[in-house]
Amino acid sequence: MSGGIIKLLLFIPSIIPATTLGTLYFLMGNSVFPELGLIAIQNQSRWQVWFSLVLIGMPFGFGANVIMYSGAMSGIDQSLSEAAQIDGAGPMQEFIHLTLPMVWPTFATFTTVGIASIFTNQANLFTIFPAGAPADNYTIGYFLFKEVANVESASLSQAQQGYPVLSAYAMLFTACAIPLVYLMKFIMAKIGPSVE
C-alpha cells in the first residue's frame, strides 16, 4: 500500500502539465527570486538557466522512471536473490551480478530514447521564456519550434520559402539521429552485463 502511494507522489509532477509548472517557475523566478536576493530568470547567465531547466525537467521524467525501474526489478525472481545471499554475495555483488543485468534492458531503452530526444526536446524553454529564450540557450528542438512559429506568422510567400528550409533541417537532423540511436543501441548491447 505505501509503495503505491510513494509511486503516486513521485508521478504527480508528470501529471501536472509542463506549461503550468513552467509558468509558475517563470512567475516565481521574476518576482519571488529577486525578493529573496536571487537573480531573476531574465538576468541569469547561460549556466544558471541550464541549471534551472534541469531542476524543472527532472521531476517530469522521474515518476515514469521509478515506475519502469520498479516494474523491471519486481520481475526479478526472489529465489535468485535468496540463492545469491546463501552463496555469500553481499549487497553490492548482488546488485552488480543480479539486479543490474536484469534491469539493463530498461536502462538501455531509457538511454537510447534519451539520445534520440537530443534532436526533439525543447527543454521547457518555451514555457519558461514565453517571449523567447536567449539565443545562447537554444536547443535543437527549441530552434525548430521557433523557426516553425516564425514561418507560421509570416506572409504566404515567406512561408512558402521557409518550409523547405525547415524540412531540410528536419531531414538533416534525422540523418544524424538515426545512426546515433543505432550506435547507442549497439553500444548498450555490447557493454551490458550478461543475464546468465
Z-matrix of the N, CA and C atoms (Angstrom, degrees):
N
C 1 1.454
C 2 1.531 1 110.68
N 3 1.341 2 117.08 1 -49.44
C 4 1.465 3 119.19 2 -177.33
C 5 1.532 4 111.58 3 -68.12
N 6 1.343 5 117.47 4 -31.04
C 7 1.459 6 120.36 5 177.17
C 8 1.514 7 111.53 6 -63.31
N 9 1.345 8 116.21 7 -37.81
C 10 1.454 9 120.44 8 177.78
C 11 1.517 10 112.08 9 -66.85
N 12 1.326 11 116.67 10 -37.27
C 13 1.469 12 120.88 11 178.63
C 14 1.526 13 110.04 12 -66.79
N 15 1.328 14 116.42 13 -41.41
C 16 1.471 15 120.24 14 179.16
C 17 1.525 16 109.86 15 -63.38
N 18 1.344 17 117.22 16 -43.92
C 19 1.462 18 120.01 17 177.79
C 20 1.523 19 110.88 18 -60.69
N 21 1.338 20 116.82 19 -40.76
C 22 1.469 21 120.46 20 179.11
C 23 1.527 22 110.37 21 -62.79
N 24 1.336 23 116.84 22 -45.51
C 25 1.461 24 120.05 23 179.60
C 26 1.526 25 111.95 24 -62.31
N 27 1.320 26 116.62 25 -37.64
C 28 1.462 27 120.08 26 178.55
C 29 1.527 28 111.96 27 -72.20
N 30 1.341 29 116.80 28 -25.71
C 31 1.457 30 120.77 29 -177.51
C 32 1.530 31 112.66 30 -87.70
N 33 1.331 32 118.09 31 -15.29
C 34 1.470 33 121.25 32 -177.07
C 35 1.533 34 112.94 33 -54.38
N 36 1.345 35 120.62 34 -43.52
C 37 1.471 36 117.67 35 178.57
C 38 1.523 37 113.54 36 -59.30
N 39 1.324 38 117.91 37 -26.02
C 40 1.457 39 120.22 38 177.67
C 41 1.520 40 111.74 39 -75.78
N 42 1.326 41 116.55 40 -22.30
C 43 1.462 42 121.22 41 -179.41
C 44 1.524 43 110.28 42 -81.13
N 45 1.331 44 116.50 43 -37.65
C 46 1.463 45 120.96 44 179.57
C 47 1.525 46 108.13 45 -70.79
N 48 1.323 47 118.50 46 129.57
C 49 1.470 48 119.70 47 -178.77
C 50 1.525 49 112.12 48 -58.51
N 51 1.324 50 115.56 49 141.70
C 52 1.466 51 121.41 50 179.81
C 53 1.522 52 110.99 51 -60.50
N 54 1.323 53 116.41 52 -32.58
C 55 1.464 54 119.84 53 179.64
C 56 1.523 55 110.70 54 -63.50
N 57 1.321 56 116.62 55 -39.38
C 58 1.467 57 120.58 56 179.36
C 59 1.525 58 110.74 57 -64.08
N 60 1.328 59 116.42 58 -49.38
C 61 1.468 60 119.24 59 -179.94
C 62 1.526 61 111.63 60 -65.30
N 63 1.330 62 116.61 61 -39.35
C 64 1.467 63 120.00 62 178.13
C 65 1.518 64 111.78 63 -63.48
N 66 1.324 65 116.80 64 -41.73
C 67 1.468 66 120.59 65 178.81
C 68 1.523 67 110.98 66 -65.76
N 69 1.342 68 116.45 67 -42.79
C 70 1.473 69 119.67 68 177.03
C 71 1.523 70 110.85 69 -60.33
N 72 1.332 71 116.20 70 -43.79
C 73 1.462 72 119.78 71 179.55
C 74 1.526 73 110.98 72 -64.71
N 75 1.330 74 116.46 73 -40.40
C 76 1.464 75 121.06 74 178.49
C 77 1.531 76 110.14 75 -61.08
N 78 1.322 77 116.43 76 -46.91
C 79 1.473 78 120.17 77 -179.07
C 80 1.531 79 111.23 78 -66.36
N 81 1.344 80 115.69 79 -43.21
C 82 1.469 81 118.76 80 178.16
C 83 1.519 82 110.96 81 -65.56
N 84 1.328 83 115.91 82 -41.27
C 85 1.457 84 120.41 83 -176.19
C 86 1.512 85 113.79 84 -66.60
N 87 1.320 86 117.06 85 -24.87
C 88 1.458 87 119.14 86 -179.32
C 89 1.520 88 113.84 87 -103.41
N 90 1.334 89 117.94 88 -11.10
C 91 1.466 90 119.06 89 177.84
C 92 1.529 91 112.37 90 -119.14
N 93 1.337 92 117.57 91 -44.93
C 94 1.466 93 120.37 92 -176.82
C 95 1.534 94 111.34 93 -81.39
N 96 1.326 95 117.61 94 -42.85
C 97 1.469 96 120.21 95 -177.98
C 98 1.529 97 112.52 96 -54.26
N 99 1.351 98 118.73 97 -48.88
C 100 1.475 99 117.98 98 179.60
C 101 1.533 100 112.88 99 -62.60
N 102 1.323 101 117.28 100 -31.87
C 103 1.470 102 120.45 101 177.88
C 104 1.526 103 111.28 102 -66.65
N 105 1.325 104 116.26 103 -29.65
C 106 1.469 105 121.14 104 179.31
C 107 1.523 106 112.49 105 -88.75
N 108 1.317 107 116.65 106 2.73
C 109 1.450 108 120.77 107 -179.74
C 110 1.519 109 113.30 108 85.81
N 111 1.340 110 116.94 109 10.16
C 112 1.465 111 120.98 110 178.70
C 113 1.526 112 109.33 111 -94.28
N 114 1.306 113 115.75 112 167.38
C 115 1.466 114 121.26 113 -178.32
C 116 1.529 115 109.14 114 -80.96
N 117 1.317 116 117.05 115 132.15
C 118 1.463 117 121.34 116 176.15
C 119 1.522 118 109.79 117 -63.31
N 120 1.322 119 116.74 118 150.36
C 121 1.465 120 121.38 119 -176.80
C 122 1.520 121 111.50 120 -55.43
N 123 1.317 122 116.95 121 -42.16
C 124 1.461 123 120.41 122 -176.66
C 125 1.528 124 112.29 123 -63.86
N 126 1.340 125 117.89 124 -21.52
C 127 1.465 126 121.58 125 -177.38
C 128 1.523 127 113.24 126 -106.10
N 129 1.335 128 117.84 127 6.46
C 130 1.452 129 120.76 128 -177.12
C 131 1.531 130 110.78 129 -75.19
N 132 1.333 131 114.25 130 152.65
C 133 1.469 132 119.41 131 175.30
C 134 1.527 133 109.52 132 -74.03
N 135 1.310 134 115.20 133 172.45
C 136 1.464 135 120.35 134 -179.08
C 137 1.525 136 111.62 135 -57.31
N 138 1.326 137 117.07 136 -45.00
C 139 1.460 138 120.61 137 -176.14
C 140 1.519 139 111.11 138 -72.67
N 141 1.319 140 118.48 139 -31.79
C 142 1.466 141 120.28 140 175.51
C 143 1.527 142 110.53 141 -67.09
N 144 1.329 143 116.72 142 -38.05
C 145 1.467 144 120.35 143 177.11
C 146 1.525 145 109.85 144 -64.62
N 147 1.328 146 117.12 145 -44.33
C 148 1.463 147 119.33 146 -179.77
C 149 1.522 148 111.27 147 -64.85
N 150 1.330 149 117.77 148 -38.51
C 151 1.460 150 120.49 149 175.79
C 152 1.532 151 109.89 150 -61.02
N 153 1.324 152 116.77 151 -41.87
C 154 1.469 153 120.83 152 178.17
C 155 1.524 154 110.67 153 -63.03
N 156 1.326 155 117.06 154 -41.99
C 157 1.463 156 120.59 155 179.88
C 158 1.525 157 111.54 156 -63.79
N 159 1.323 158 116.58 157 -41.04
C 160 1.466 159 120.16 158 177.91
C 161 1.523 160 109.59 159 -65.59
N 162 1.326 161 116.80 160 -42.69
C 163 1.460 162 121.34 161 179.57
C 164 1.517 163 111.41 162 -60.84
N 165 1.321 164 116.82 163 -39.49
C 166 1.456 165 120.74 164 179.41
C 167 1.528 166 110.91 165 -76.50
N 168 1.327 167 117.39 166 -38.75
C 169 1.454 168 121.34 167 -174.78
C 170 1.515 169 115.06 168 -74.03
N 171 1.316 170 117.68 169 -27.84
C 172 1.462 171 120.21 170 -176.81
C 173 1.523 172 113.92 171 -57.92
N 174 1.326 173 119.72 172 -46.36
C 175 1.469 174 118.17 173 -177.55
C 176 1.523 175 113.86 174 -62.89
N 177 1.336 176 118.29 175 -26.05
C 178 1.460 177 119.74 176 -177.08
C 179 1.520 178 111.96 177 -65.50
N 180 1.313 179 118.20 178 -41.42
C 181 1.452 180 120.57 179 -179.22
C 182 1.511 181 113.81 180 -92.07
N 183 1.321 182 116.67 181 -14.75
C 184 1.460 183 120.10 182 -173.59
C 185 1.521 184 112.44 183 -62.56
N 186 1.324 185 117.50 184 -44.65
C 187 1.461 186 120.85 185 -178.42
C 188 1.513 187 112.38 186 -62.24
N 189 1.333 188 116.43 187 -44.98
C 190 1.464 189 120.07 188 178.88
C 191 1.526 190 110.60 189 -64.25
N 192 1.330 191 117.11 190 -39.24
C 193 1.466 192 120.18 191 178.42
C 194 1.526 193 110.97 192 -63.31
N 195 1.318 194 116.65 193 -43.49
C 196 1.474 195 119.99 194 179.85
C 197 1.522 196 110.28 195 -60.82
N 198 1.316 197 116.58 196 -43.76
C 199 1.464 198 119.75 197 -179.34
C 200 1.531 199 110.39 198 -65.73
N 201 1.324 200 117.67 199 -43.91
C 202 1.465 201 120.05 200 -178.60
C 203 1.531 202 111.98 201 -66.84
N 204 1.331 203 116.90 202 -44.77
C 205 1.463 204 119.67 203 -179.18
C 206 1.524 205 111.67 204 -68.97
N 207 1.330 206 117.17 205 -39.62
C 208 1.466 207 118.07 206 178.48
C 209 1.524 208 110.44 207 -67.78
N 210 1.346 209 117.02 208 -32.80
C 211 1.464 210 119.60 209 174.72
C 212 1.525 211 111.46 210 -65.52
N 213 1.319 212 116.34 211 -41.23
C 214 1.467 213 120.20 212 178.38
C 215 1.528 214 110.61 213 -66.00
N 216 1.323 215 116.50 214 -40.33
C 217 1.471 216 119.54 215 -179.03
C 218 1.528 217 111.78 216 -72.09
N 219 1.331 218 116.85 217 -29.99
C 220 1.468 219 118.15 218 178.52
C 221 1.523 220 110.84 219 -70.86
N 222 1.339 221 117.42 220 -16.88
C 223 1.453 222 121.37 221 176.64
C 224 1.518 223 113.47 222 -79.55
N 225 1.313 224 117.32 223 -7.37
C 226 1.474 225 120.83 224 178.68
C 227 1.527 226 108.15 225 -78.43
N 228 1.306 227 115.75 226 124.87
C 229 1.459 228 121.08 227 -178.42
C 230 1.536 229 109.87 228 -65.43
N 231 1.318 230 115.90 229 128.60
C 232 1.468 231 121.28 230 -178.35
C 233 1.525 232 111.57 231 -61.61
N 234 1.340 233 116.85 232 -29.72
C 235 1.466 234 119.25 233 -179.49
C 236 1.528 235 111.39 234 -65.67
N 237 1.351 236 117.22 235 -30.42
C 238 1.472 237 119.84 236 176.39
C 239 1.521 238 110.75 237 -65.33
N 240 1.315 239 116.26 238 -42.18
C 241 1.464 240 120.53 239 178.58
C 242 1.520 241 110.78 240 -65.18
N 243 1.316 242 116.47 241 -41.86
C 244 1.469 243 120.12 242 178.94
C 245 1.529 244 110.71 243 -65.03
N 246 1.328 245 117.00 244 -40.37
C 247 1.468 246 120.43 245 178.77
C 248 1.525 247 110.73 246 -64.46
N 249 1.322 248 116.97 247 -38.99
C 250 1.467 249 119.98 248 177.91
C 251 1.519 250 110.81 249 -64.09
N 252 1.313 251 117.01 250 -40.60
C 253 1.466 252 120.43 251 178.86
C 254 1.528 253 111.16 252 -66.89
N 255 1.319 254 117.04 253 -39.43
C 256 1.472 255 120.68 254 177.92
C 257 1.527 256 110.11 255 -64.15
N 258 1.334 257 116.40 256 -36.46
C 259 1.472 258 120.86 257 178.85
C 260 1.522 259 112.31 258 -75.41
N 261 1.323 260 117.74 259 -1.09
C 262 1.457 261 121.29 260 175.80
C 263 1.514 262 115.40 261 93.83
N 264 1.316 263 117.75 262 14.60
C 265 1.465 264 120.20 263 179.07
C 266 1.523 265 109.67 264 -75.09
N 267 1.322 266 115.23 265 132.48
C 268 1.454 267 120.63 266 175.57
C 269 1.525 268 110.13 267 -81.53
N 270 1.320 269 117.26 268 177.40
C 271 1.470 270 120.33 269 -178.99
C 272 1.534 271 113.14 270 -58.93
N 273 1.334 272 117.55 271 -40.02
C 274 1.456 273 119.94 272 -178.78
C 275 1.529 274 110.97 273 -70.00
N 276 1.325 275 117.17 274 -41.86
C 277 1.464 276 120.35 275 177.65
C 278 1.530 277 110.78 276 -64.38
N 279 1.322 278 115.99 277 -38.94
C 280 1.463 279 119.90 278 177.92
C 281 1.529 280 110.39 279 -63.16
N 282 1.315 281 116.07 280 -40.07
C 283 1.463 282 119.75 281 179.02
C 284 1.526 283 110.93 282 -65.63
N 285 1.345 284 116.93 283 -48.23
C 286 1.466 285 121.16 284 -175.60
C 287 1.527 286 112.15 285 -68.78
N 288 1.328 287 117.40 286 -40.72
C 289 1.459 288 120.10 287 -172.45
C 290 1.522 289 114.26 288 -97.62
N 291 1.330 290 118.13 289 -13.14
C 292 1.459 291 119.33 290 -178.16
C 293 1.532 292 112.12 291 -123.08
N 294 1.324 293 116.09 292 -57.68
C 295 1.468 294 119.20 293 -174.42
C 296 1.518 295 111.92 294 -68.98
N 297 1.327 296 117.18 295 -49.70
C 298 1.468 297 120.23 296 -177.68
C 299 1.531 298 113.28 297 -58.89
N 300 1.342 299 119.71 298 -46.08
C 301 1.469 300 118.22 299 177.34
C 302 1.534 301 113.36 300 -62.01
N 303 1.323 302 117.09 301 -33.73
C 304 1.462 303 119.54 302 -178.60
C 305 1.532 304 112.14 303 -75.95
N 306 1.329 305 116.98 304 -27.43
C 307 1.460 306 121.42 305 -178.16
C 308 1.535 307 111.07 306 -96.81
N 309 1.307 308 117.62 307 -9.44
C 310 1.466 309 121.44 308 -175.53
C 311 1.523 310 113.73 309 -54.87
N 312 1.325 311 120.76 310 -42.72
C 313 1.474 312 118.48 311 179.21
C 314 1.536 313 112.79 312 -58.37
N 315 1.314 314 117.29 313 -36.74
C 316 1.465 315 120.43 314 177.47
C 317 1.522 316 110.13 315 -67.16
N 318 1.320 317 117.16 316 -44.03
C 319 1.458 318 121.52 317 177.87
C 320 1.529 319 110.83 318 -61.55
N 321 1.325 320 116.34 319 -43.81
C 322 1.463 321 120.77 320 -179.79
C 323 1.527 322 110.95 321 -63.61
N 324 1.320 323 116.88 322 -38.48
C 325 1.466 324 120.37 323 178.88
C 326 1.519 325 110.68 324 -64.79
N 327 1.328 326 117.38 325 -46.59
C 328 1.466 327 120.42 326 178.83
C 329 1.526 328 111.51 327 -62.34
N 330 1.320 329 117.32 328 -39.01
C 331 1.463 330 120.38 329 179.87
C 332 1.529 331 110.72 330 -66.87
N 333 1.315 332 116.96 331 -43.67
C 334 1.464 333 120.94 332 179.95
C 335 1.526 334 111.16 333 -64.23
N 336 1.321 335 116.87 334 -43.80
C 337 1.469 336 120.40 335 178.26
C 338 1.527 337 110.13 336 -65.35
N 339 1.331 338 117.16 337 -35.81
C 340 1.463 339 120.65 338 177.06
C 341 1.515 340 112.31 339 -62.93
N 342 1.333 341 116.44 340 -39.95
C 343 1.466 342 120.16 341 176.69
C 344 1.522 343 110.00 342 -64.10
N 345 1.317 344 117.25 343 -42.02
C 346 1.466 345 120.61 344 179.72
C 347 1.526 346 111.50 345 -64.63
N 348 1.325 347 117.12 346 -32.45
C 349 1.477 348 119.95 347 -176.90
C 350 1.530 349 112.72 348 -74.13
N 351 1.326 350 117.99 349 -9.91
C 352 1.471 351 120.32 350 176.95
C 353 1.525 352 110.39 351 -54.74
N 354 1.321 353 115.96 352 -35.07
C 355 1.461 354 120.57 353 -174.10
C 356 1.530 355 113.31 354 -90.32
N 357 1.320 356 118.08 355 -7.05
C 358 1.464 357 119.56 356 -176.94
C 359 1.521 358 114.02 357 -123.22
N 360 1.309 359 118.31 358 -22.89
C 361 1.457 360 121.16 359 -172.71
C 362 1.524 361 111.13 360 -73.58
N 363 1.325 362 116.08 361 126.33
C 364 1.462 363 118.93 362 177.55
C 365 1.532 364 110.93 363 -97.04
N 366 1.334 365 117.59 364 4.27
C 367 1.472 366 123.85 365 171.03
C 368 1.523 367 114.00 366 55.60
N 369 1.311 368 117.15 367 32.10
C 370 1.472 369 122.12 368 178.64
C 371 1.521 370 113.23 369 59.88
N 372 1.315 371 117.68 370 19.51
C 373 1.470 372 119.47 371 178.96
C 374 1.518 373 111.69 372 -63.16
N 375 1.328 374 116.46 373 -36.84
C 376 1.462 375 118.92 374 -178.40
C 377 1.522 376 111.28 375 -67.48
N 378 1.339 377 117.63 376 -35.95
C 379 1.463 378 119.97 377 -178.86
C 380 1.521 379 111.95 378 -74.67
N 381 1.319 380 117.93 379 -29.85
C 382 1.460 381 120.50 380 -179.34
C 383 1.517 382 111.49 381 -86.21
N 384 1.318 383 117.08 382 -33.43
C 385 1.467 384 121.77 383 179.84
C 386 1.529 385 109.31 384 -120.08
N 387 1.340 386 118.12 385 77.93
C 388 1.469 387 119.20 386 -177.21
C 389 1.524 388 113.24 387 -61.99
N 390 1.326 389 118.06 388 -28.03
C 391 1.463 390 120.07 389 179.55
C 392 1.523 391 111.85 390 -84.84
N 393 1.319 392 117.46 391 -7.01
C 394 1.462 393 121.47 392 -179.79
C 395 1.514 394 110.85 393 124.11
N 396 1.311 395 115.49 394 130.75
C 397 1.460 396 121.26 395 -179.83
C 398 1.518 397 109.87 396 -76.26
N 399 1.342 398 116.93 397 154.25
C 400 1.465 399 119.42 398 173.46
C 401 1.535 400 109.95 399 -59.59
N 402 1.315 401 116.58 400 142.61
C 403 1.468 402 121.26 401 -174.17
C 404 1.519 403 112.76 402 -59.68
N 405 1.333 404 118.91 403 -30.24
C 406 1.465 405 119.30 404 -178.23
C 407 1.528 406 112.38 405 -78.76
N 408 1.332 407 118.29 406 -0.41
C 409 1.460 408 121.99 407 176.43
C 410 1.520 409 112.76 408 -109.63
N 411 1.307 410 118.06 409 8.39
C 412 1.463 411 120.82 410 -178.90
C 413 1.528 412 110.62 411 -64.67
N 414 1.323 413 115.39 412 143.09
C 415 1.459 414 121.99 413 166.69
C 416 1.529 415 106.60 414 -106.82
N 417 1.313 416 117.08 415 169.54
C 418 1.466 417 119.68 416 179.33
C 419 1.528 418 109.91 417 -61.60
N 420 1.344 419 116.34 418 -43.79
C 421 1.463 420 120.05 419 179.39
C 422 1.515 421 112.57 420 -63.03
N 423 1.322 422 116.79 421 -40.86
C 424 1.465 423 119.95 422 179.83
C 425 1.531 424 110.65 423 -69.41
N 426 1.317 425 116.78 424 -38.39
C 427 1.463 426 120.53 425 177.14
C 428 1.525 427 110.47 426 -58.21
N 429 1.339 428 116.44 427 -48.22
C 430 1.463 429 119.74 428 178.95
C 431 1.522 430 111.36 429 -63.21
N 432 1.336 431 116.37 430 -40.86
C 433 1.466 432 120.24 431 178.93
C 434 1.525 433 110.66 432 -59.89
N 435 1.326 434 116.70 433 -47.20
C 436 1.471 435 120.47 434 -179.92
C 437 1.525 436 111.55 435 -63.45
N 438 1.329 437 116.84 436 -40.51
C 439 1.457 438 119.56 437 -179.47
C 440 1.527 439 111.61 438 -66.30
N 441 1.322 440 116.34 439 -40.53
C 442 1.474 441 119.32 440 177.11
C 443 1.520 442 109.55 441 -64.60
N 444 1.330 443 117.77 442 -41.77
C 445 1.471 444 120.66 443 178.28
C 446 1.527 445 110.62 444 -62.38
N 447 1.330 446 117.61 445 -38.81
C 448 1.468 447 120.57 446 177.68
C 449 1.527 448 111.25 447 -65.31
N 450 1.330 449 116.50 448 -40.66
C 451 1.464 450 120.10 449 179.65
C 452 1.525 451 110.14 450 -67.93
N 453 1.343 452 116.76 451 -39.50
C 454 1.466 453 120.63 452 179.66
C 455 1.519 454 111.65 453 -61.62
N 456 1.333 455 116.65 454 -35.37
C 457 1.462 456 119.74 455 -177.77
C 458 1.531 457 112.59 456 -88.74
N 459 1.312 458 117.12 457 -2.88
C 460 1.470 459 120.91 458 -178.21
C 461 1.529 460 110.43 459 -83.72
N 462 1.302 461 115.14 460 171.04
C 463 1.463 462 120.05 461 176.22
C 464 1.526 463 109.62 462 -70.21
N 465 1.306 464 116.89 463 166.93
C 466 1.457 465 121.63 464 -176.19
C 467 1.526 466 112.13 465 -60.21
N 468 1.311 467 118.36 466 -41.57
C 469 1.470 468 120.06 467 -179.03
C 470 1.526 469 110.98 468 -67.74
N 471 1.344 470 116.83 469 -38.42
C 472 1.467 471 119.27 470 177.39
C 473 1.525 472 110.54 471 -69.11
N 474 1.337 473 116.88 472 -37.12
C 475 1.460 474 120.45 473 178.93
C 476 1.519 475 110.58 474 -64.30
N 477 1.319 476 117.13 475 -38.95
C 478 1.464 477 120.05 476 179.23
C 479 1.522 478 110.95 477 -65.86
N 480 1.322 479 117.77 478 -27.73
C 481 1.458 480 120.67 479 176.96
C 482 1.529 481 110.93 480 -83.34
N 483 1.335 482 118.11 481 -29.83
C 484 1.469 483 121.81 482 -175.43
C 485 1.511 484 114.27 483 -77.90
N 486 1.328 485 117.85 484 -37.47
C 487 1.463 486 120.19 485 -176.32
C 488 1.527 487 114.02 486 -62.96
N 489 1.328 488 119.97 487 -40.53
C 490 1.474 489 118.00 488 176.94
C 491 1.531 490 112.93 489 -61.41
N 492 1.317 491 116.47 490 -37.44
C 493 1.472 492 119.43 491 178.71
C 494 1.524 493 110.02 492 -65.73
N 495 1.332 494 116.65 493 -44.38
C 496 1.469 495 120.05 494 178.48
C 497 1.527 496 111.34 495 -64.74
N 498 1.313 497 116.80 496 -36.36
C 499 1.469 498 120.13 497 176.62
C 500 1.525 499 110.58 498 -64.75
N 501 1.324 500 116.10 499 -38.56
C 502 1.467 501 119.90 500 177.81
C 503 1.529 502 110.49 501 -65.58
N 504 1.355 503 117.37 502 -40.91
C 505 1.464 504 120.57 503 174.84
C 506 1.528 505 110.08 504 -57.85
N 507 1.329 506 115.83 505 -47.15
C 508 1.463 507 119.98 506 -178.09
C 509 1.526 508 111.19 507 -61.26
N 510 1.320 509 116.95 508 -41.91
C 511 1.465 510 120.06 509 178.69
C 512 1.528 511 110.99 510 -65.61
N 513 1.328 512 116.80 511 -40.27
C 514 1.461 513 121.36 512 178.51
C 515 1.532 514 110.82 513 -63.72
N 516 1.326 515 116.89 514 -45.79
C 517 1.464 516 120.08 515 179.63
C 518 1.527 517 110.95 516 -66.20
N 519 1.321 518 116.99 517 -35.62
C 520 1.466 519 120.30 518 176.84
C 521 1.525 520 109.73 519 -65.94
N 522 1.320 521 117.06 520 -41.90
C 523 1.465 522 121.01 521 178.20
C 524 1.529 523 111.15 522 -62.60
N 525 1.320 524 117.49 523 -30.35
C 526 1.473 525 120.69 524 176.56
C 527 1.527 526 111.00 525 -80.94
N 528 1.327 527 117.14 526 -38.19
C 529 1.462 528 121.23 527 -173.80
C 530 1.519 529 112.85 528 -70.93
N 531 1.310 530 117.78 529 -41.32
C 532 1.471 531 120.27 530 -175.63
C 533 1.526 532 111.95 531 -60.29
N 534 1.340 533 120.06 532 -50.70
C 535 1.472 534 118.11 533 177.89
C 536 1.540 535 112.54 534 -63.23
N 537 1.325 536 116.79 535 -36.77
C 538 1.470 537 118.99 536 178.73
C 539 1.524 538 111.82 537 -62.53
N 540 1.319 539 116.72 538 -43.48
C 541 1.463 540 120.70 539 -179.44
C 542 1.529 541 110.08 540 -64.74
N 543 1.324 542 117.14 541 -45.40
C 544 1.469 543 119.32 542 179.39
C 545 1.525 544 111.68 543 -67.69
N 546 1.321 545 117.59 544 -35.20
C 547 1.461 546 120.39 545 175.87
C 548 1.526 547 110.33 546 -64.08
N 549 1.331 548 117.02 547 -43.54
C 550 1.465 549 120.37 548 179.08
C 551 1.525 550 110.40 549 -64.67
N 552 1.314 551 117.35 550 -40.08
C 553 1.466 552 120.59 551 177.77
C 554 1.535 553 110.30 552 -62.21
N 555 1.329 554 116.28 553 -42.93
C 556 1.463 555 121.19 554 178.63
C 557 1.528 556 110.93 555 -63.25
N 558 1.338 557 116.32 556 -45.48
C 559 1.471 558 120.54 557 -179.75
C 560 1.524 559 110.74 558 -63.11
N 561 1.328 560 116.53 559 -44.01
C 562 1.466 561 119.30 560 -179.13
C 563 1.527 562 111.20 561 -64.09
N 564 1.329 563 116.88 562 -35.32
C 565 1.464 564 119.82 563 177.87
C 566 1.525 565 111.20 564 -69.45
N 567 1.345 566 116.64 565 -34.98
C 568 1.472 567 120.34 566 -178.13
C 569 1.529 568 112.43 567 -76.22
N 570 1.335 569 117.23 568 -41.38
C 571 1.464 570 118.82 569 -175.78
C 572 1.519 571 113.26 570 -88.88
N 573 1.307 572 116.18 571 -10.07
C 574 1.465 573 119.58 572 -177.88
C 575 1.512 574 112.04 573 -65.15
N 576 1.333 575 116.44 574 145.48
C 577 1.462 576 119.65 575 179.26
C 578 1.531 577 110.49 576 -71.05
N 579 1.312 578 115.58 577 152.07
C 580 1.464 579 122.40 578 -179.90
C 581 1.517 580 110.10 579 -79.59
N 582 1.314 581 116.46 580 142.38
C 583 1.469 582 121.07 581 179.21
C 584 1.509 583 111.16 582 -81.09
N 585 1.294 584 117.69 583 -18.32
C 586 1.470 585 121.71 584 -175.03
C 587 1.469 586 114.26 585 -61.28
